[in-house]
């Protein structure tokens, strides 16, 4: 039960940060930062670390591509590569 409540709290935090970006765009640190190749990252501090949500702007809308909990200082290249691949698929 405690895990379910923790997951619910994490989702609320991530949702609030996503809403902040959607309604306040463009927005910068500490909530949002540019990665590369047109990708952006929403940063949410949750119980288990820092959740990241990678998105890009397509036809004036924020399109979410990938989400994960970050364990290291640097955003893993594999996560960026996956987001880049999904971005390319959407743009085609």
C-alpha positions, 0 to 999 in steps of 0.5 A: 500500500505504501508503494502505491501511495508513493507512486501516486505522489510521484505521478502528482509531482511529475504531472505538476511539473509537466503542467508548469511547462505546458502552461508556462512555455518557454520555461527554463531551469530548474524545471526544464532544460534543453538537451540537444537536437530540439529535445527538452527535458522536464526535471522532477524531484521524486522520492526515488531520485530525479524523474526525467521526461524528454519531449519536443515541440511539434506543431506548437504542442509538447510531445512527450517521448520518453520518461525515466528516473535518472541515477547519474549526473549525466542524462544517459545517451541511450535515453536521448537516442530513444527519444531522438528515434521517436521524434524522427518517427513522429516528424515523418 
